[in-house]
Amino acid sequence: MRNETSAVSDYKYFAFISYSHRDKKWGDWLHKAIETYKIPKRLQTEEQEGNVLPKRLFPVFRDREELPTSADLGEQITGALRHSRFLIVICSPNAARSIWVNEEIKAFKAMGRENRILSLIVDGEPNASDKPGDEKTECFPEAMRFRVDAEGNLTGERSEPIAADIRPGMDGRQNALLKLVAGLLGVGFDTLRQRENERRVRRLMAAGAVMAVLLLAFAGLAWRAWLSEQQALHEKQRAEKNELQAKSRLSELYSREGSKSRHDVEWANSLLWYSRSLKNNNSYATHFSIVDSLNRIHFETTALRGHTDTVDKVLISTNEKFMASSAHDNELILWDRDNGNPLAALSIDHEGVTDFIFNHNSTLLACLSDKHTVRIWKLDKPQVDSHAIAKITGVSAITFQDSGENLVLNCNDGVQRYWNVFRRKLSKESKTVQTIHKLSPGGSLGAIESKNGVELVDINKNKIQATFNLRHGNWVTSSTFSPDSTSFVIGARYSGLISIFDLSDLDSVNPTELLGHKGEIVDLSFSPDSQMLASASWDNTVRTWTWSGWWGATRAVLRGHEGRVAAVAFAPDGKNLVSGGWDQAVRLWEGDTTRTVKTLSTTGVVLAITFSPDSRFVAAATSDKQVMIWNRSSGEPAGTLTGHTESVKVVAFSPDGRLIASGATDGKLSLWDWTLGTRIAAFQGGGALTAIACSPDGQLLASGESDGSIRLWDVATGQQLHKSLKHQGAIQTLVFSPDGHTLASGAKDKLVYLWDIPTGARRLALKAHVSTVNDITFSNNGIMLATADDMDFEDGLIHLWDFPTGRELKVLHAEGESINSVAFSPSADIIASTGYDESISLWDSQSGRLVDRLVIDDVISKDGHVAFSPDGRALALSGHHALYLWDTGSDDQLADRLAVATSIGISYDLDDNGLPVPKDPVLLAQARLDAAKIGRIWWREDGGKSLVPLYENELAQATKFLQTKTASETNGK
């Protein structure tokens, strides 16, 4: 037996691979596959043709590139062919057209080794050239298809090549390789494949064993990793929970600060706090507080800058076309009210301005200087058309008479003079008591200010009518008459005291006192209807006030001035304000524009309210025998149901929203198709109806009567079910449980009964109430029940009960108010209640904490009601002759409204201590301008587009102001 070394020594190469350079990828693959193929060990010891098989088929010669065009293969190629045991031809149409592949085959065959030629078909068709028209797909070179003689010439005798086929659907790569290897080794293909399979099995078994070991190892690692992952997940969840709890606590803290600000009527501050609260947690109750604050705030419209010193007086003309402001820089600036453009800078011979006033039709502006001289400007040509009132000095107060023809001049010589502004001469004179500091509109009354009080003078009678003294030795710092001359107000230097005296009752020496400011009161202004008051103070704020009799309260606190406020005035519309201060800015404020709380007016007292199941409509039962329906989103009327002969006491929608049930005090229960306005059924009870409820499936109605009877009605048949259910007092409220299986009733007998609907039997009695049960409500999830305990006009109680066990969970104390009505929010986390104090209280149902109060300027009747819309985004309250609707809209809508309000409607932010921090005036003006251009100012009907010229001027003025301020600070250094 020959050894392996002697067998290999005859040939340098185990095989020669011949291919076209276009098939290089196949040449690369085959070369690597053969040289790296490991012959099965069981075959390595066997002899084939007297040779022991090697461990590997190595080396293999590969002609890497086509030779240059020549008739000679070259010595290198010829030598390689001679020293190769086999020739492997990669067959394809490319190879069939290759001259050099064909020559290599001819040369190898000429060496007498035709039986050692193997082929690998990678493309085309074998012997396709035998079929006319298919010659281009031929894969065998010509020398493969025919025999060659000893001289290397082709003969006509056909040859049958041994071929492995790697084309799609044929042998495949692995089997094709094994066929070639079998040919190279001289062993059978099946034998080699069997050995290969055995080797693969052994390899797989070994790999399996290794994998098993690895799997065990990996399983251990995976288990540890899983444990670590679970621990990390728990840590992450704990961290997320802690973060959520921290955000929730932070949100609650911000919300509480917002509620405190609301209590102090600091509506702007409340919105800034609520904005922070919502960024940490989306609190449901906060939504309604935001809506209410947005409804009450005076947005800062703009800040105009033209003065170089403290602005000490501001005024808007009666036609609202002009605005005037004076400052310590001795300039009186006339502004275009709409676009903020300074029309003229007016001066009185370099004298300071004490007072100025527009006439009734805004054609004239009269100004009193600190030298007691007067000048009048015609406003169509203010810079050129003005005149001084000559030879009249010592003027202490001015006002226009109602006709506007005469300017009333009160002089220090005790004479009141009347200057005809058109003829430019005195029209008359009259004696007065002494120097008058303030004149009423028209000039019939005057006020003489002293250190501790004011004397009221009847100008026509030339006598002092009354003396108004301030308590506690306070100093008078400002005063003014109301437009209707029925009130006189005095601002004090200390304690921020404002005193309003009723001029129609001069015998009363006790004024209405308003407290709230923390600094000197320096200016006061009544609204045109004399029903509101605005005050400017050195505590950096403006306040608006309302009062009735001896009682008064702040309506709003306006912040924004960067320093003391020195001047304030109402606009003629009674809604907007203008103010000036030490920051040299004139600020415009707007209230009552597009309101977020709708007021739906009624002709009668609202006795009950309800929402449609889809939340689109709200209905009210009224004392004028009607049911009124409105579209919730627009606030427009959607229908009125008439036909009752007595006050409509109760109202309810059917579950599908198509029908409305209403009951009147005459005991008649009506069922309406409200879209058509027609009554489709009527039920007559035994007494005056006091309560009504509709079952969740719409098949039953429950009615309560003044004699304590409860009747259940089948809507389809109109028949009464069971016998009447009874209380020992008048029924106050009825409500079905969410599943419709239970009816809860409350009455004047201080009891709540739970009735089983199928049997009519009483299941439970809730007995903790100490007074009349005014209202009952179920939570939507049916697990809680809330009842209102009237407490006879004392501190009302809200009892929370577990349903259906009847266990009392907690009691909420409404200090100082009775409870008429209660309602769960759809999510059951908030309870709304109302009493007789013109407000809604919002309670956290879990903690029992009073979250906030929503106040209205109306009287709530003893039958007032509160209700949530089913979608939870609206809250309704019945007033005396109106229905009030807080509508939050979607979360995104509310967030957008809040973002716009806080970014451009408020000129400051709050630091961590809640103190105002002014915004950059240029950035603020730019933000306002950008919002106006795209109509994003939602509280304006046009989205603010009409304000673009105003904000362009604000931006220019703010830029100039900052440049001047920077230059001044630089020079100061």
Residue pairs with C-beta under 8 A, 6 or more apart in sequence:
1 47
1 50
1 52
2 47
2 50
2 51
2 52
3 52
4 51
4 52
4 53
4 54
7 50
7 51
7 52
7 54
8 54
10 85
11 83
11 84
11 85
12 59
12 80
12 83
12 84
13 59
13 60
13 61
13 80
13 83
13 84
13 85
14 34
14 54
14 57
14 58
14 59
14 60
14 84
14 85
14 86
14 184
15 34
15 57
15 60
15 61
15 84
15 85
15 86
15 87
15 88
15 118
15 184
16 60
16 61
16 63
16 80
16 81
16 84
16 86
16 87
16 88
16 104
16 108
17 27
17 30
17 31
17 60
17 61
17 62
17 63
17 88
17 89
17 90
18 63
18 87
18 88
18 89
18 90
18 95
18 100
18 101
18 104
18 105
19 26
19 27
19 63
19 89
19 90
19 95
19 101
20 66
20 90
20 92
20 94
20 95
20 97
20 98
20 101
21 65
21 66
22 92
22 94
23 90
23 92
23 94
23 95
23 122
23 123
24 64
26 90
26 92
26 120
26 122
26 166
27 62
27 64
27 90
30 88
30 90
30 120
30 177
30 180
31 60
31 62
33 177
34 57
34 60
34 88
34 177
34 180
34 181
34 184
35 56
35 57
35 58
35 59
35 60
36 56
37 56
37 57
37 177
37 181
38 55
38 56
39 53
39 54
39 55
39 56
39 57
39 181
39 185
40 192
40 195
40 196
40 198
40 199
42 195
42 198
43 53
43 185
43 187
43 191
43 192
43 195
44 52
44 53
44 54
44 55
45 52
45 53
46 52
46 53
46 187
47 53
48 185
48 186
48 187
49 186
53 185
53 187
57 181
57 184
57 185
61 80
61 84
63 77
63 80
63 100
63 104
66 98
66 100
67 73
67 74
67 77
67 100
73 81
73 100
73 103
73 104
73 107
77 104
77 107
78 107
81 87
81 104
81 107
81 108
81 111
82 111
84 108
85 116
85 184
86 116
86 117
86 118
86 183
86 184
87 104
87 105
87 108
87 113
87 116
87 117
87 118
88 117
88 118
88 119
88 120
88 180
89 95
89 101
89 104
89 105
89 117
89 118
89 119
89 120
89 141
89 144
89 161
90 119
90 120
90 122
91 119
91 120
91 121
91 122
91 124
91 126
91 139
91 140
91 141
91 144
91 161
91 163
92 121
92 122
92 123
92 124
92 139
93 123
93 124
93 136
93 137
93 138
93 139
94 123
95 101
95 139
95 141
96 124
96 129
96 138
96 139
96 140
96 141
96 142
98 141
101 141
102 141
102 142
102 143
103 143
105 117
105 141
105 143
105 144
105 148
106 143
106 148
106 152
106 154
107 152
108 114
108 116
108 117
109 117
109 143
109 147
109 148
109 152
110 148
110 149
110 150
110 151
110 152
112 150
114 147
114 148
114 159
117 144
117 161
117 162
118 162
118 163
118 164
118 180
118 183
118 184
119 140
119 144
119 161
119 162
119 163
119 164
120 163
120 164
120 165
120 166
120 176
120 180
121 139
121 163
121 164
121 165
121 166
121 167
121 170
122 139
122 166
122 167
123 139
123 167
124 137
124 138
124 139
125 134
125 137
125 138
125 139
126 138
126 139
126 140
126 161
126 163
127 138
127 140
127 145
128 134
128 135
128 137
128 138
128 139
129 135
129 138
129 145
140 161
142 154
143 154
144 159
144 161
145 158
145 159
145 161
146 154
146 155
146 156
146 157
146 158
146 159
147 154
147 155
147 157
147 158
147 159
148 154
148 155
149 155
162 183
164 171
164 175
164 176
164 177
164 179
164 180
165 171
165 176
166 172
166 173
166 176
170 176
171 179
175 193
178 189
178 192
178 193
178 196
179 189
181 192
182 188
182 189
182 191
182 192
185 192
247 280
247 281
248 280
248 281
250 280
250 281
251 276
251 277
251 278
251 280
251 281
251 283
252 277
252 281
252 283
254 273
254 274
254 276
254 277
254 280
255 273
255 274
255 277
255 283
255 285
255 286
255 289
255 851
257 273
257 914
258 269
258 270
258 271
258 273
258 274
258 277
258 286
258 289
258 293
259 270
259 289
259 851
259 852
261 267
261 269
261 270
261 273
262 270
262 289
262 292
262 293
262 852
262 853
264 557
265 296
265 553
265 554
265 555
265 556
265 557
266 557
266 559
267 293
267 296
267 297
267 298
267 556
267 557
268 297
268 557
268 558
268 559
268 905
268 906
269 557
269 559
269 910
269 914
270 289
270 293
271 290
271 293
271 294
271 297
271 898
271 901
271 902
271 906
272 902
272 906
272 909
272 910
273 910
273 914
274 286
274 289
274 290
274 293
274 898
275 898
275 899
275 902
277 283
277 286
278 286
278 290
278 895
278 898
282 891
284 825
284 827
284 829
284 830
284 872
285 829
285 830
285 842
285 844
285 851
285 852
286 852
287 873
287 888
287 894
288 842
288 852
288 854
288 875
288 886
288 888
289 842
289 851
289 852
289 854
290 888
290 894
290 898
291 596
291 597
291 886
291 887
291 888
291 894
292 596
292 597
292 852
292 854
292 855
292 886
294 596
294 897
294 898
294 901
294 939
295 595
295 596
295 597
295 886
296 555
296 556
296 591
297 556
297 591
297 901
297 905
298 544
298 556
298 558
298 577
298 589
298 590
298 591
299 589
299 590
299 591
299 593
299 901
299 905
299 906
299 939
300 558
300 560
300 587
300 588
300 589
300 905
300 906
300 907
301 576
301 587
301 588
301 589
301 590
301 947
301 950
302 340
302 587
302 588
302 928
302 947
302 950
302 951
302 954
303 560
303 585
303 586
303 587
303 588
303 907
303 921
303 924
303 925
303 954
303 958
304 335
304 340
304 342
304 585
304 586
304 587
304 588
304 953
304 954
304 957
305 584
305 585
305 586
305 921
305 957
305 958
305 960
305 961
306 325
306 333
306 335
306 342
306 345
306 586
306 957
307 325
307 327
307 329
307 331
307 333
307 580
307 584
307 586
308 327
308 329
308 584
309 327
309 328
309 329
309 584
310 327
310 328
310 564
310 566
310 580
310 581
310 582
310 584
311 325
311 326
311 327
311 566
311 567
311 580
311 581
311 584
311 585
311 586
312 326
312 327
312 328
312 353
312 566
312 567
312 580
313 325
313 326
313 353
313 355
313 356
313 523
313 566
313 567
313 580
314 323
314 324
314 325
314 567
314 568
314 569
314 578
314 579
314 580
314 586
315 323
315 324
315 325
315 356
315 357
315 358
315 569
315 578
316 322
316 323
316 337
316 569
316 570
316 571
316 572
316 576
316 578
317 323
317 324
317 337
317 358
317 362
317 365
317 379
317 572
318 358
318 360
318 361
318 362
318 572
319 361
319 362
319 572
320 337
320 571
320 572
320 573
321 336
321 337
321 338
321 362
322 334
322 335
322 336
322 337
322 343
322 358
322 362
322 365
322 379
323 334
323 335
323 336
323 337
323 578
323 586
323 588
324 332
324 333
324 334
324 335
324 356
324 358
324 365
325 332
325 333
325 335
325 567
325 578
325 580
325 586
326 332
326 333
326 353
326 356
326 367
327 333
327 353
327 580
327 584
328 352
330 347
330 350
330 351
330 352
330 353
331 345
331 346
331 347
331 353
332 345
332 346
332 347
332 348
332 353
332 356
332 367
333 342
333 344
333 345
333 346
334 342
334 343
334 344
334 345
334 346
334 365
334 377
334 379
334 382
335 341
335 342
335 343
335 586
336 342
336 343
338 946
338 949
338 950
339 949
339 950
339 952
339 953
340 949
340 950
340 953
340 954
340 957
341 949
341 953
343 382
344 382
344 383
346 365
346 367
346 375
346 377
346 382
346 383
346 386
348 367
348 369
348 371
348 373
348 375
348 388
349 369
349 373
351 369
351 370
351 371
351 373
352 369
352 370
352 371
353 367
353 368
353 369
353 370
354 368
354 369
354 370
354 372
355 367
355 368
355 397
355 398
356 365
356 366
356 367
356 368
357 365
357 366
357 398
357 399
357 400
358 364
358 365
358 400
359 365
359 366
359 400
359 404
359 421
360 400
360 402
360 403
360 404
361 404
362 379
363 378
363 379
363 380
363 404
364 376
364 377
364 378
364 379
364 400
364 404
364 421
365 376
365 377
365 379
365 382
366 374
366 375
366 376
366 377
366 398
366 400
366 407
366 421
367 374
367 375
367 376
367 377
368 374
368 395
368 397
368 398
369 375
371 393
372 393
372 394
372 395
372 396
372 411
372 412
373 388
373 389
373 392
373 393
373 395
374 388
374 389
374 392
374 395
374 398
374 407
374 409
374 419
375 386
375 387
375 388
375 389
376 386
376 387
376 388
376 389
376 407
376 421
377 385
377 386
378 385
378 386
387 424
389 395
389 407
389 409
389 419
392 409
392 411
392 417
392 419
392 426
393 411
394 411
394 412
394 413
395 409
395 410
395 411
395 412
396 410
396 411
396 412
396 435
396 436
396 437
397 409
397 410
397 436
397 437
397 438
397 439
397 446
398 407
398 408
398 409
398 410
398 439
399 407
399 408
399 439
399 440
399 441
399 442
399 443
400 406
400 407
400 408
401 407
401 408
401 418
401 442
401 443
402 441
402 442
404 421
405 420
405 421
405 422
406 418
406 419
406 420
406 421
406 427
407 418
407 419
407 421
408 416
408 417
408 418
408 439
408 442
408 443
409 416
409 417
409 418
409 419
410 416
410 432
410 435
410 436
410 439
410 443
410 446
411 417
411 435
412 435
414 431
414 432
414 433
414 434
414 435
415 429
415 430
415 431
415 432
416 429
416 430
416 431
416 432
416 436
416 443
416 459
417 426
417 428
417 429
418 426
418 427
418 428
418 429
419 425
419 426
419 427
420 426
420 427
430 459
430 460
430 462
431 462
432 446
432 457
432 459
432 462
433 446
433 448
433 457
433 462
433 463
433 464
434 448
435 448
436 446
436 447
436 448
436 457
436 459
437 446
437 447
437 448
437 449
437 479
438 446
438 447
438 449
438 479
438 480
438 481
439 445
439 446
439 447
439 459
439 481
440 446
440 481
440 485
441 481
441 483
441 485
442 485
443 459
444 458
444 459
444 460
444 485
445 456
445 457
445 458
445 459
445 481
445 485
445 503
446 456
446 457
446 459
447 454
447 455
447 456
447 457
447 479
447 481
447 488
448 454
448 455
448 457
448 464
449 476
449 479
450 476
451 475
451 476
452 469
452 470
452 473
452 474
452 475
452 476
453 467
453 468
453 469
453 470
453 476
453 490
454 467
454 468
454 476
454 479
454 488
454 490
455 464
455 466
455 467
455 468
456 464
456 465
456 466
456 467
456 468
456 488
456 503
456 506
457 463
457 464
457 465
458 464
458 465
465 506
466 501
466 506
468 488
468 490
468 499
468 501
468 511
470 476
470 490
470 492
470 497
470 499
471 497
472 494
472 495
474 492
474 493
474 494
474 495
474 497
475 492
475 493
475 494
476 490
476 491
476 492
476 493
477 491
477 492
477 493
477 520
477 521
477 522
478 490
478 491
478 521
478 522
478 523
478 524
479 488
479 489
479 490
479 491
479 524
480 488
480 489
480 524
480 525
480 526
481 487
481 488
481 526
482 488
482 489
482 526
482 530
483 526
483 527
483 528
483 529
483 530
484 529
484 530
485 503
486 502
486 503
486 504
486 530
487 500
487 501
487 502
487 503
487 526
487 530
488 500
488 501
488 503
489 498
489 499
489 500
489 501
489 524
489 526
489 533
490 498
490 499
490 501
490 511
491 497
491 498
491 520
491 521
491 522
491 523
491 524
491 535
492 498
492 499
492 520
492 521
493 520
493 521
494 520
495 515
496 515
496 516
496 517
496 518
496 519
496 520
496 521
496 537
496 539
497 513
497 514
497 515
497 521
498 513
498 514
498 515
498 517
498 521
498 524
498 533
498 535
498 545
499 511
499 512
499 513
499 514
500 511
500 512
500 513
500 514
500 533
500 547
500 552
501 511
502 508
502 511
502 512
510 550
512 547
512 549
512 550
512 551
512 552
513 552
514 533
514 535
514 545
514 547
514 552
514 553
514 554
516 543
516 554
516 557
517 535
517 537
517 539
517 541
517 543
518 537
518 539
519 537
519 538
519 539
519 540
519 564
520 537
520 538
521 535
521 536
521 537
522 536
522 537
522 538
522 564
522 565
522 566
522 567
523 535
523 536
523 565
523 566
523 567
523 568
524 533
524 534
524 535
524 536
524 568
525 533
525 534
525 535
525 568
525 569
525 570
525 577
526 532
526 533
526 534
526 570
527 533
527 534
527 570
527 574
528 570
528 572
528 573
528 574
529 574
531 546
531 574
532 544
532 545
532 546
532 555
532 570
532 574
533 544
533 545
533 546
533 547
534 542
534 543
534 544
534 545
534 568
534 569
534 570
534 577
535 542
535 543
535 544
535 545
535 568
536 542
536 565
536 566
536 567
536 568
536 579
536 581
537 543
537 564
537 565
538 564
538 565
539 564
540 559
540 561
540 562
540 563
540 564
540 565
540 581
540 916
541 557
541 558
541 559
541 561
541 565
542 557
542 558
542 561
542 565
542 568
542 577
542 579
542 589
543 554
543 555
543 556
543 557
543 558
544 554
544 555
544 556
544 558
544 577
545 552
545 553
545 554
545 555
546 552
546 553
546 555
546 857
547 553
556 591
558 577
558 579
558 589
559 908
559 916
560 587
560 906
560 907
560 908
561 579
561 581
561 582
561 583
561 585
561 587
562 581
562 582
562 583
562 585
562 918
563 581
563 582
563 583
564 581
564 582
565 579
565 580
565 581
565 582
566 580
566 581
566 582
567 579
567 580
567 581
568 577
568 578
568 579
568 580
569 577
569 578
569 579
570 576
570 577
571 577
571 578
575 590
575 591
575 592
575 593
576 588
576 589
576 590
576 591
577 588
577 589
577 591
578 586
578 587
578 588
578 589
579 586
579 587
579 589
580 586
580 587
581 587
584 961
587 907
590 939
593 939
593 940
593 941
594 938
594 939
594 940
594 941
596 886
596 887
596 897
597 884
597 885
597 886
597 887
598 635
598 884
598 885
598 887
599 882
599 883
599 884
599 885
600 618
600 620
600 628
600 630
600 635
600 882
600 883
600 884
600 885
601 881
601 882
602 620
602 622
602 624
602 628
602 881
602 882
602 883
603 622
603 624
603 626
603 881
604 622
604 623
604 624
604 625
604 626
604 647
604 881
605 622
605 623
605 861
605 863
605 880
605 881
606 620
606 621
606 622
606 861
606 864
606 865
606 878
606 879
606 880
606 881
606 882
606 883
607 620
607 621
607 622
607 623
607 647
607 648
607 649
607 650
607 861
607 863
607 865
607 878
608 620
608 621
608 648
608 649
608 650
608 651
608 863
608 865
608 878
609 618
609 619
609 620
609 621
609 651
609 865
609 866
609 867
609 876
609 877
609 878
609 883
610 618
610 619
610 651
610 652
610 653
610 867
611 617
611 618
611 619
611 632
611 653
611 867
611 868
611 869
611 870
611 874
611 876
612 618
612 619
612 653
612 657
613 653
613 655
613 656
613 657
613 870
614 657
614 870
615 632
615 869
615 870
615 871
615 873
615 874
616 631
616 632
616 633
616 657
617 629
617 630
617 631
617 632
617 638
617 653
617 657
618 629
618 630
618 632
618 867
618 869
618 874
618 876
618 883
618 885
619 627
619 628
619 629
619 630
619 651
619 653
619 660
619 674
620 627
620 628
620 629
620 651
620 878
620 883
621 627
621 648
621 649
621 650
621 651
621 662
622 628
622 647
622 648
623 647
623 648
624 647
625 642
625 644
625 645
625 646
625 647
625 648
625 664
626 640
626 641
626 642
626 644
626 648
627 640
627 641
627 648
627 651
627 660
627 662
627 672
627 674
628 637
628 639
628 640
628 641
629 637
629 638
629 639
629 640
629 641
629 660
629 674
630 636
630 637
630 638
630 883
631 637
631 638
632 869
632 874
632 885
632 887
633 887
635 885
639 674
639 675
639 677
640 677
641 660
641 662
641 670
641 672
641 674
641 677
641 679
643 670
643 679
644 662
644 664
644 666
644 668
644 670
645 664
645 666
645 668
646 664
646 665
646 666
646 668
647 664
647 665
648 662
648 663
648 664
649 663
649 664
649 665
649 688
649 689
649 690
649 691
649 692
649 863
650 662
650 663
650 689
650 690
650 691
650 692
650 703
651 660
651 661
651 662
651 663
651 692
652 660
652 661
652 662
652 692
652 693
652 694
653 659
653 660
653 661
653 694
654 660
654 661
654 694
654 698
655 694
655 695
655 696
655 697
655 698
656 698
658 673
658 674
658 675
659 671
659 672
659 673
659 674
659 680
659 698
660 671
660 672
660 674
661 669
661 670
661 671
661 672
661 692
661 694
661 701
662 669
662 670
662 672
662 692
663 669
663 670
663 685
663 689
663 691
663 692
663 703
664 670
664 689
665 688
665 689
665 690
666 688
666 689
667 684
667 685
667 686
667 687
667 688
667 689
667 705
668 682
668 683
668 684
668 685
668 689
669 682
669 683
669 684
669 685
669 689
669 692
669 701
669 703
669 713
670 679
670 681
670 682
670 683
671 679
671 680
671 681
671 682
671 683
671 701
671 715
672 678
672 679
672 680
673 680
681 715
681 718
683 701
683 703
683 713
683 718
685 703
685 705
685 709
685 711
686 705
686 707
686 709
686 711
686 724
687 705
687 706
687 707
687 709
688 705
688 706
689 703
689 704
689 705
690 704
690 705
690 706
690 730
690 731
690 732
691 702
691 703
691 704
691 731
691 732
691 733
691 734
691 745
692 701
692 702
692 703
692 704
692 734
693 701
693 702
693 734
693 735
693 736
693 743
694 700
694 701
694 702
694 736
695 701
695 702
695 736
695 740
695 757
696 736
696 738
696 739
696 740
697 740
698 715
699 714
699 715
699 716
700 712
700 713
700 714
700 715
700 721
700 736
700 740
700 757
701 712
701 713
701 715
702 710
702 711
702 712
702 713
702 734
702 736
702 743
703 710
703 711
703 713
703 734
704 710
704 730
704 731
704 732
704 733
704 734
704 745
704 747
705 711
705 730
705 731
706 730
706 731
707 730
708 726
708 727
708 728
708 729
708 730
708 731
708 747
708 749
709 724
709 725
709 726
709 731
710 724
710 725
710 726
710 727
710 731
710 734
710 743
710 745
710 755
711 720
711 724
711 725
712 720
712 721
712 722
712 725
712 743
712 757
712 760
713 719
713 720
713 721
714 720
714 721
721 760
722 759
722 760
723 760
725 743
725 745
725 753
725 755
725 760
725 762
727 745
727 747
727 748
727 749
727 751
727 753
728 747
728 749
728 751
729 747
729 748
729 749
729 750
729 772
730 747
730 748
731 745
731 746
731 747
732 746
732 747
732 748
732 772
732 773
732 774
732 775
733 745
733 746
733 773
733 774
733 775
733 776
734 743
734 744
734 745
734 746
734 776
735 743
735 744
735 776
735 777
735 778
736 742
736 743
736 744
736 757
736 778
737 743
737 744
737 778
737 782
737 803
738 778
738 780
738 781
738 782
739 782
740 757
741 756
741 757
741 758
742 754
742 755
742 756
742 757
742 763
742 804
743 754
743 755
743 757
744 752
744 753
744 754
744 755
744 776
744 778
744 785
745 752
745 753
745 755
745 776
746 752
746 773
746 774
746 775
746 776
746 787
746 788
747 772
747 773
748 772
748 773
750 767
750 769
750 770
750 771
750 772
750 773
751 765
751 766
751 767
751 769
751 773
752 765
752 766
752 769
752 773
752 776
752 785
752 787
753 762
753 764
753 765
753 766
754 762
754 763
754 764
754 765
754 766
754 804
754 806
755 761
755 762
755 763
756 762
756 763
763 804
764 804
764 806
766 785
766 787
766 799
766 801
766 806
766 808
768 799
768 808
768 811
769 787
769 789
769 797
769 799
770 789
770 791
770 797
771 789
771 790
771 791
771 792
772 789
772 790
772 792
773 787
773 788
773 789
773 790
774 788
774 789
774 790
774 818
774 819
774 820
774 821
775 787
775 788
775 819
775 820
775 821
775 822
775 865
776 785
776 786
776 787
776 788
776 822
777 785
777 786
777 822
777 823
777 824
777 831
778 784
778 785
778 803
778 824
779 785
779 786
779 824
779 828
779 845
780 824
780 826
780 827
780 828
781 828
782 803
783 802
783 803
783 828
784 800
784 801
784 802
784 803
784 809
784 824
784 828
784 845
785 800
785 801
785 802
785 803
786 798
786 799
786 800
786 801
786 822
786 824
786 831
786 845
787 798
787 799
787 801
787 822
788 796
788 797
788 798
788 819
788 820
788 821
788 822
788 833
789 796
789 797
789 798
789 799
789 819
790 796
790 818
790 819
790 820
791 797
791 818
791 819
792 818
793 818
793 836
794 818
795 813
795 814
795 815
795 816
795 817
796 813
796 814
796 817
796 818
796 819
796 833
796 835
797 811
797 812
797 813
797 814
797 819
798 811
798 812
798 814
798 819
798 822
798 831
798 833
798 843
799 808
799 811
799 812
800 808
800 809
800 810
800 811
800 812
800 831
800 845
800 848
801 807
801 808
801 809
802 808
802 809
810 848
811 848
812 831
812 833
812 843
812 848
812 850
814 833
814 835
814 841
816 837
817 835
817 836
817 837
817 839
817 841
818 835
818 836
819 833
819 834
819 835
820 834
820 835
820 836
820 860
820 862
820 863
820 864
820 865
821 833
821 834
821 864
821 865
821 866
821 867
822 831
822 832
822 833
822 866
823 831
823 832
823 833
823 866
823 867
823 868
824 830
824 831
824 845
824 868
825 831
825 832
825 868
825 872
826 868
826 870
826 871
826 872
827 872
828 845
829 844
829 845
829 846
830 842
830 843
830 844
830 845
830 851
831 842
831 843
831 845
832 840
832 841
832 842
832 843
832 866
832 868
832 875
833 840
833 841
833 843
833 866
834 840
834 841
834 860
834 864
834 865
834 866
834 877
835 841
835 860
835 864
836 860
836 862
836 864
837 860
838 855
838 856
838 857
838 858
838 859
838 860
838 879
839 853
839 854
839 855
839 856
840 853
840 854
840 866
840 875
840 877
841 850
841 852
841 853
842 850
842 851
842 852
842 853
842 854
843 849
843 850
843 851
844 851
854 875
854 877
854 886
856 877
856 879
856 884
858 879
858 880
858 882
858 884
859 879
859 880
860 877
860 878
860 879
860 880
861 878
861 880
863 878
864 877
864 878
864 879
865 876
865 877
865 878
866 875
866 876
866 877
866 878
867 875
867 876
868 874
868 875
869 875
869 876
873 887
873 888
873 889
873 890
874 885
874 886
874 887
874 888
875 885
875 886
876 883
876 884
876 885
876 886
877 883
877 884
877 886
878 884
888 894
889 897
896 938
897 938
900 931
900 936
900 937
900 938
901 939
903 927
903 931
904 924
904 927
904 928
904 931
904 937
905 939
907 918
907 919
907 921
907 924
908 916
908 917
908 918
908 919
909 916
909 917
909 919
910 916
910 917
911 917
921 958
921 961
921 962
922 955
922 958
922 959
922 962
924 958
925 951
925 954
925 955
925 958
925 959
926 955
928 937
928 947
928 951
928 954
929 948
929 951
929 952
929 954
929 955
931 937
931 944
932 943
932 944
932 945
932 947
932 948
932 951
933 945
933 948
934 943
935 942
935 943
935 944
935 945
936 943
936 944
937 943
937 944
937 947
940 946
940 947
